[in-house]
Amino acid sequence: MDELSIPVSDTDHALGSKTAPVTLVEYGDYECPDCLNAFPIVKQLQDRFGDSLRFVFRHFPRNSIHPHAGVAAQAAEAAALQGKFWEMHETLFKNQHRLGDIDFGNLALKIGAELYNFESSMTADRVVRRVDLDRSSGEASGVRGTPTFFINGRKYAGKADFESLSAAIESATK
C-alpha cells in the first residue's frame, strides 16, 4: 500500500497547523540511526516551510533489531499524557546512544514531567495500545523500515535528505 491506512487526526502528535497545505508523517523508531539522522532534517523542513507544513510523528519500534525502541516509544507516550511529548521526543533522540542503560524517569524529570505519574503511565494499557496502534497502522500502510515518510497521505519513496524531502514537499504545495 502506498497510502496511510489511518488518516491523520487530532489524536496524532502533530506540530503545525491543521490547515497547512502539506502534512508530513514520519513513522520512526527512537533507536534507529537513520531516524536520528532524519531528526534534524525534519526540524530544517519545519523552519523552511513554516505554516505550510504540519509534521506528525507515529511510532514504529523495530524491536527485533532495536530492543529499546518499544520502551522509548512508551516513554514518549507517558510524557504525552502530561503534555510533554515533543520534549521527550527530542530528548530520546538526543540520548539515542544511551537508550539501553538510561533512566527514563530521569529524562522525565529533565523535561519537567511529574515523575510518579510518568512512571505509572509507562506501562499503562493506553500507552502500550497507542504504540501498538501506531505500529499496526504503519504495517497496514506498507511501512517496512524506518524512517518512512508520507506526504499528504502518500508514501514518499525518495531519499530522506533535506533537498529531496524539500523538493517533494514543494511539489505537494502546487
C-alpha positions as CSV (number, residue, x, y, z in Angstrom):
1,M,0.0,0.0,0.0
2,D,1.2,3.5,-0.8
3,E,-1.2,5.5,1.3
4,L,-1.8,6.0,5.0
5,S,-4.2,3.4,6.3
6,I,-5.3,5.7,9.1
7,P,-5.6,9.4,8.2
8,V,-4.0,12.0,10.4
9,S,-6.4,13.0,13.2
10,D,-6.5,15.0,16.4
11,T,-5.1,12.0,18.3
12,D,-1.8,12.2,16.4
13,H,1.2,14.0,17.7
14,A,1.4,17.0,15.4
15,L,3.4,20.2,15.0
16,G,1.9,22.9,12.8
17,S,-1.5,24.0,11.7
18,K,-4.3,21.6,10.8
19,T,-4.9,23.8,7.8
20,A,-1.3,23.5,6.4
21,P,-1.3,22.6,2.8
22,V,1.2,19.8,3.4
23,T,1.3,17.2,6.1
24,L,4.5,15.2,6.6
25,V,4.0,11.9,8.6
26,E,7.1,10.1,9.9
27,Y,6.9,6.5,11.1
28,G,10.0,6.4,13.3
29,D,12.0,4.4,15.9
30,Y,13.9,6.1,18.7
31,E,16.8,3.6,18.4
32,C,17.1,3.8,14.6
33,P,20.3,5.6,13.4
34,D,18.5,6.7,10.2
35,C,15.7,8.2,12.3
36,L,18.3,10.1,14.3
37,N,19.8,11.4,11.0
38,A,16.3,12.4,9.9
39,F,15.5,14.3,13.2
40,P,17.4,17.5,12.4
41,I,16.3,17.3,8.8
42,V,12.7,17.4,9.9
43,K,13.4,20.4,12.0
44,Q,15.1,22.1,9.0
45,L,12.0,21.3,6.9
46,Q,9.8,22.9,9.6
47,D,11.9,26.0,9.6
48,R,11.9,26.2,5.8
49,F,8.2,25.7,5.2
50,G,6.8,27.2,8.4
51,D,3.0,27.4,8.4
52,S,2.8,25.5,5.2
53,L,3.9,22.2,6.8
54,R,2.3,20.1,9.5
55,F,4.6,17.4,10.9
56,V,3.2,14.2,12.5
57,F,5.2,11.5,14.3
58,R,4.0,7.9,14.7
59,H,5.8,5.2,16.5
60,F,7.2,2.2,14.6
61,P,9.5,0.5,17.0
62,R,11.5,-2.2,15.3
63,N,12.0,-4.3,18.5
64,S,13.7,-7.2,16.7
65,I,16.7,-5.1,15.8
66,H,16.3,-2.2,18.3
67,P,15.4,-3.8,21.6
68,H,14.9,-0.5,23.5
69,A,12.7,1.2,20.8
70,G,9.4,0.0,22.2
71,V,10.1,1.2,25.8
72,A,11.4,4.5,24.4
73,A,8.1,4.9,22.5
74,Q,6.2,4.2,25.7
75,A,8.3,6.9,27.5
76,A,7.2,9.4,24.8
77,E,3.6,8.4,25.2
78,A,3.8,8.6,29.0
79,A,5.3,12.1,28.6
80,A,2.5,12.9,26.2
81,L,-0.1,12.3,28.9
82,Q,1.5,15.3,30.7
83,G,1.7,17.4,27.5
84,K,5.4,16.7,27.1
85,F,5.5,14.5,24.0
86,W,7.7,16.8,21.9
87,E,10.1,17.4,24.8
88,M,10.5,13.7,25.3
89,H,10.7,13.0,21.6
90,E,13.7,15.4,21.2
91,T,15.3,14.1,24.4
92,L,15.1,10.5,23.3
93,F,16.8,11.2,20.0
94,K,19.5,13.2,21.7
95,N,20.1,10.3,24.1
96,Q,19.8,7.5,21.5
97,H,23.2,6.1,22.1
98,R,22.3,5.5,25.8
99,L,18.8,4.1,25.5
100,G,19.9,0.7,26.7
101,D,21.0,2.0,30.1
102,I,19.1,5.2,30.5
103,D,16.7,6.0,33.4
104,F,13.6,7.2,31.7
105,G,12.3,8.7,34.9
106,N,15.4,10.9,35.0
107,L,14.6,12.0,31.5
108,A,11.0,12.8,32.5
109,L,12.3,15.0,35.3
110,K,14.6,16.8,33.0
111,I,11.7,17.8,30.7
112,G,9.5,18.9,33.6
113,A,7.2,15.8,33.8
114,E,5.8,14.7,37.1
115,L,7.8,11.5,38.0
116,Y,5.1,9.4,39.8
117,N,2.5,9.8,37.0
118,F,5.2,9.3,34.4
119,E,6.5,6.0,35.8
120,S,3.0,4.6,36.4
121,S,2.0,5.6,32.8
122,M,5.0,4.0,31.1
123,T,3.3,0.5,31.2
124,A,-0.3,1.6,31.3
125,D,-2.6,-0.2,28.8
126,R,-3.5,3.1,27.0
127,V,0.2,3.9,26.5
128,V,1.1,0.4,25.2
129,R,-2.1,0.4,23.0
130,R,-1.1,3.7,21.5
131,V,2.3,2.5,20.5
132,D,0.8,-0.7,19.1
133,L,-1.8,1.2,17.1
134,D,0.8,3.4,15.5
135,R,2.9,0.3,14.6
136,S,-0.2,-1.5,13.2
137,S,-1.2,1.5,11.1
138,G,2.3,1.6,9.8
139,E,2.2,-2.0,8.8
140,A,-1.1,-1.6,7.1
141,S,0.3,1.4,5.2
142,G,3.2,-0.5,3.9
143,V,5.9,0.6,6.3
144,R,8.7,-1.9,6.4
145,G,11.6,0.2,7.8
146,T,12.3,3.5,9.5
147,P,12.1,6.3,8.9
148,T,9.2,6.1,6.5
149,F,7.6,9.3,5.4
150,F,4.2,10.1,3.9
151,I,3.4,13.4,2.3
152,N,-0.3,14.3,2.2
153,G,-1.1,10.7,2.9
154,R,1.0,9.2,0.1
155,K,4.2,7.2,0.8
156,Y,7.4,9.0,0.0
157,A,9.9,6.9,-1.9
158,G,12.8,9.3,-2.2
159,K,15.9,9.9,-0.1
160,A,15.4,11.1,3.5
161,D,17.7,14.1,3.0
162,F,16.8,17.8,3.2
163,E,17.0,18.5,-0.5
164,S,14.9,15.5,-1.6
165,L,12.2,15.9,1.0
166,S,12.1,19.7,0.4
167,A,11.5,19.1,-3.3
168,A,8.7,16.6,-2.6
169,I,7.1,19.0,-0.1
170,E,7.4,21.9,-2.5
171,S,5.8,19.7,-5.2
172,A,2.9,18.9,-2.9
173,T,2.2,22.5,-2.3
174,K,1.4,23.1,-6.0
